[in-house]
Amino acid sequence: MAGAAEETDILISGGGVAGLAAAAAFGAAGFRVICVDPAPPVTEEAAQGADLRTTAFLRPARELLADAGLWDRLAPHAAPLQVMRIVEAGGAPPETRVVRDFEAADLGGAEPFGWNLPNWLLRREMVARLADLPTVDFRPGTGSAALFTREGEALVTLSDGARVRTRLAVAADGRHSPLRQAAGIGVRTLRYGQKALAFAVTHPIPHGDVSTEIHLSGGPFTLVPLPDRGGVPASAVVWMERGPR
C-alpha cells in the first residue's frame, strides 16, 4: 500500500533555466516548492553535457531575477547589451545596405537593454540559490512519472515512487513536456523552414557591448556579447538559414 502523499504548494517538473528560476522566485516569495528533474544539472563549462548556449535577459527579467535573489549572483558574470545594431544585407549579392544602431539610453535610464549569460553558469548560480532557500526542495535525479488533477489540486507521482500533492504543478520539462502531455494540454507547432546553429566564439576586436543582427535572405545572423574568456573578447552566435520544414 502506497504511503501518504507529501504536500507542497508548488511542484516544478524540470531543472533547466526556466524551472530553476521559477523555483527560486516561488521560494523567495515564501511558497513551499519541490523541483524535480531526472538529470542532475551540469554546472561546469568543461563537463560532458554542459549547455553551451546562452540566454539574454531584458530589463523586466532582471527585476524578476532580483526579486528571486538571483541577480546579485548573476550580475558579475553578465555581459551588458548597450547597443542593438541592425544590418540589412539580404538579397543578391549579400552585402551591407542599411545599418541602424539603437542605444539603450533611448529607453531612458542608465541600464542596458539586457544582459547575456551562458546557460551552464545560470544553472550553477540558480542551484546555489536554491540551497539557500529553506522552503525549496530540489531533487535532481528524480523526474515526474504521472499526474492526476482535481479542481483544487494535483497529485504527481515521481520516478522514485513518491507521491506529491500540490496546489500548482508547473511543466518546465521541455518542448515535449511529459507533464504537459499528462495534463492533456495540447500545442500548436509552426515550422518556418529554417534551421539554427548556435555556438560561441572568441575574436580579437572587442564587441563594445554591441549586439549585432545581420539580416540575410536565409535568416538573421546574430552576434551577442559574452563576458571575456581569459581576457579575450567573446560572443555568442545564432545563425539562421533555410532548411526543410
TIGU-41233 format. One record per residue (C-alpha): chain; residue number from 1; x, y, z. Coordinates in steps of 0.25 Angstrom, whole numbers, plus 5000, padded with zeros to 4 digits. Layout:
PT,c,k,u,v,w
PT,A,NUM,X,Y,Z
...
This chain:
PT,c,k,u,v,w
PT,A,1,5000,5000,5000
PT,A,2,5006,5013,4996
PT,A,3,5009,5023,5007
PT,A,4,5003,5037,5009
PT,A,5,5006,5047,4999
PT,A,6,5015,5059,5002
PT,A,7,5009,5072,5002
PT,A,8,5015,5085,4995
PT,A,9,5010,5098,4990
PT,A,10,5017,5097,4976
PT,A,11,5023,5085,4969
PT,A,12,5032,5088,4957
PT,A,13,5036,5078,4947
PT,A,14,5049,5082,4940
PT,A,15,5062,5087,4945
PT,A,16,5066,5095,4934
PT,A,17,5068,5110,4934
PT,A,18,5053,5112,4934
PT,A,19,5050,5102,4945
PT,A,20,5061,5107,4954
PT,A,21,5057,5121,4952
PT,A,22,5043,5118,4955
PT,A,23,5047,5110,4968
PT,A,24,5055,5122,4973
PT,A,25,5044,5132,4970
PT,A,26,5034,5124,4977
PT,A,27,5043,5120,4989
PT,A,28,5047,5135,4991
PT,A,29,5033,5138,4992
PT,A,30,5031,5128,5003
PT,A,31,5024,5117,4996
PT,A,32,5027,5102,4999
PT,A,33,5034,5097,4986
PT,A,34,5038,5083,4981
PT,A,35,5046,5084,4968
PT,A,36,5050,5071,4961
PT,A,37,5058,5067,4949
PT,A,38,5062,5053,4944
PT,A,39,5076,5058,4940
PT,A,40,5085,5065,4950
PT,A,41,5089,5079,4946
PT,A,42,5102,5081,4939
PT,A,43,5109,5093,4945
PT,A,44,5123,5093,4939
PT,A,45,5126,5098,4925
PT,A,46,5136,5087,4922
PT,A,47,5127,5076,4927
PT,A,48,5120,5066,4918
PT,A,49,5106,5070,4915
PT,A,50,5109,5085,4918
PT,A,51,5099,5094,4912
PT,A,52,5108,5104,4904
PT,A,53,5096,5112,4899
PT,A,54,5093,5126,4905
PT,A,55,5081,5133,4910
PT,A,56,5079,5148,4909
PT,A,57,5070,5155,4919
PT,A,58,5064,5168,4917
PT,A,59,5061,5179,4927
PT,A,60,5047,5173,4932
PT,A,61,5054,5159,4934
PT,A,62,5065,5166,4943
PT,A,63,5055,5171,4952
PT,A,64,5049,5157,4954
PT,A,65,5063,5151,4956
PT,A,66,5066,5161,4966
PT,A,67,5053,5158,4974
PT,A,68,5057,5143,4973
PT,A,69,5070,5147,4980
PT,A,70,5078,5143,4967
PT,A,71,5082,5156,4961
PT,A,72,5094,5158,4971
PT,A,73,5099,5145,4968
PT,A,74,5098,5147,4953
PT,A,75,5102,5161,4950
PT,A,76,5117,5159,4952
PT,A,77,5116,5149,4940
PT,A,78,5107,5156,4931
PT,A,79,5111,5163,4918
PT,A,80,5102,5176,4916
PT,A,81,5095,5179,4903
PT,A,82,5097,5194,4902
PT,A,83,5094,5195,4887
PT,A,84,5086,5187,4877
PT,A,85,5091,5188,4863
PT,A,86,5082,5184,4851
PT,A,87,5089,5181,4838
PT,A,88,5081,5179,4825
PT,A,89,5089,5170,4816
PT,A,90,5078,5162,4809
PT,A,91,5077,5160,4794
PT,A,92,5088,5157,4784
PT,A,93,5099,5159,4785
PT,A,94,5099,5158,4801
PT,A,95,5105,5172,4804
PT,A,96,5102,5182,4815
PT,A,97,5091,5192,4810
PT,A,98,5086,5199,4823
PT,A,99,5092,5199,4837
PT,A,100,5084,5205,4849
PT,A,101,5088,5206,4864
PT,A,102,5078,5206,4875
PT,A,103,5084,5211,4888
PT,A,104,5079,5206,4902
PT,A,105,5079,5221,4906
PT,A,106,5068,5223,4896
PT,A,107,5059,5216,4906
PT,A,108,5063,5225,4918
PT,A,109,5071,5222,4930
PT,A,110,5085,5217,4930
PT,A,111,5083,5202,4929
PT,A,112,5086,5194,4917
PT,A,113,5075,5187,4908
PT,A,114,5079,5174,4915
PT,A,115,5090,5164,4919
PT,A,116,5095,5151,4913
PT,A,117,5099,5139,4921
PT,A,118,5104,5125,4918
PT,A,119,5093,5115,4921
PT,A,120,5103,5105,4929
PT,A,121,5106,5117,4938
PT,A,122,5092,5121,4940
PT,A,123,5089,5106,4945
PT,A,124,5101,5107,4955
PT,A,125,5097,5120,4961
PT,A,126,5082,5116,4962
PT,A,127,5085,5103,4968
PT,A,128,5093,5110,4979
PT,A,129,5082,5120,4981
PT,A,130,5072,5108,4983
PT,A,131,5081,5103,4994
PT,A,132,5079,5116,5002
PT,A,133,5064,5115,5002
PT,A,134,5058,5107,5013
PT,A,135,5045,5105,5006
PT,A,136,5051,5099,4993
PT,A,137,5054,5084,4992
PT,A,138,5062,5082,4979
PT,A,139,5063,5067,4975
PT,A,140,5072,5065,4963
PT,A,141,5072,5051,4958
PT,A,142,5057,5050,4960
PT,A,143,5046,5053,4950
PT,A,144,5031,5053,4949
PT,A,145,5024,5040,4945
PT,A,146,5009,5042,4946
PT,A,147,4999,5053,4948
PT,A,148,4985,5053,4953
PT,A,149,4978,5066,4954
PT,A,150,4966,5071,4962
PT,A,151,4959,5084,4963
PT,A,152,4967,5089,4974
PT,A,153,4980,5081,4974
PT,A,154,4989,5072,4966
PT,A,155,4995,5058,4970
PT,A,156,5008,5056,4964
PT,A,157,5015,5042,4964
PT,A,158,5030,5043,4964
PT,A,159,5040,5034,4957
PT,A,160,5045,5029,4970
PT,A,161,5030,5025,4974
PT,A,162,5028,5037,4983
PT,A,163,5015,5044,4982
PT,A,164,5013,5059,4984
PT,A,165,5000,5066,4986
PT,A,166,5001,5081,4981
PT,A,167,4993,5093,4978
PT,A,168,5000,5096,4966
PT,A,169,5008,5087,4956
PT,A,170,5018,5095,4947
PT,A,171,5022,5087,4934
PT,A,172,5036,5093,4931
PT,A,173,5041,5080,4925
PT,A,174,5044,5084,4911
PT,A,175,5036,5085,4898
PT,A,176,5032,5071,4898
PT,A,177,5028,5072,4913
PT,A,178,5023,5059,4919
PT,A,179,5015,5067,4930
PT,A,180,5008,5076,4920
PT,A,181,5004,5063,4912
PT,A,182,4999,5057,4924
PT,A,183,4991,5069,4927
PT,A,184,4985,5068,4913
PT,A,185,4990,5082,4909
PT,A,186,4992,5082,4894
PT,A,187,5001,5090,4886
PT,A,188,5001,5097,4872
PT,A,189,5014,5095,4865
PT,A,190,5018,5105,4854
PT,A,191,5030,5102,4845
PT,A,192,5037,5113,4838
PT,A,193,5046,5105,4828
PT,A,194,5059,5110,4836
PT,A,195,5070,5103,4844
PT,A,196,5078,5110,4855
PT,A,197,5093,5108,4858
PT,A,198,5097,5113,4872
PT,A,199,5111,5114,4877
PT,A,200,5121,5123,4884
PT,A,201,5134,5129,4878
PT,A,202,5146,5138,4883
PT,A,203,5150,5149,4874
PT,A,204,5162,5160,4874
PT,A,205,5153,5172,4873
PT,A,206,5145,5176,4885
PT,A,207,5130,5175,4883
PT,A,208,5128,5188,4891
PT,A,209,5115,5183,4897
PT,A,210,5108,5183,4884
PT,A,211,5099,5172,4879
PT,A,212,5099,5171,4864
PT,A,213,5088,5165,4856
PT,A,214,5091,5163,4841
PT,A,215,5078,5161,4833
PT,A,216,5081,5151,4821
PT,A,217,5072,5145,4811
PT,A,218,5072,5132,4819
PT,A,219,5070,5138,4832
PT,A,220,5078,5146,4843
PT,A,221,5092,5144,4847
PT,A,222,5093,5150,4861
PT,A,223,5105,5152,4870
PT,A,224,5102,5155,4885
PT,A,225,5113,5159,4894
PT,A,226,5118,5150,4905
PT,A,227,5128,5152,4916
PT,A,228,5143,5152,4912
PT,A,229,5149,5138,4912
PT,A,230,5163,5138,4918
PT,A,231,5164,5153,4915
PT,A,232,5159,5151,4900
PT,A,233,5146,5157,4895
PT,A,234,5135,5146,4893
PT,A,235,5121,5146,4886
PT,A,236,5110,5136,4885
PT,A,237,5106,5133,4871
PT,A,238,5092,5129,4866
PT,A,239,5092,5126,4851
PT,A,240,5079,5124,4844
PT,A,241,5078,5118,4830
PT,A,242,5067,5112,4821
PT,A,243,5065,5097,4824
PT,A,244,5054,5087,4822
PT,A,245,5041,5089,4829
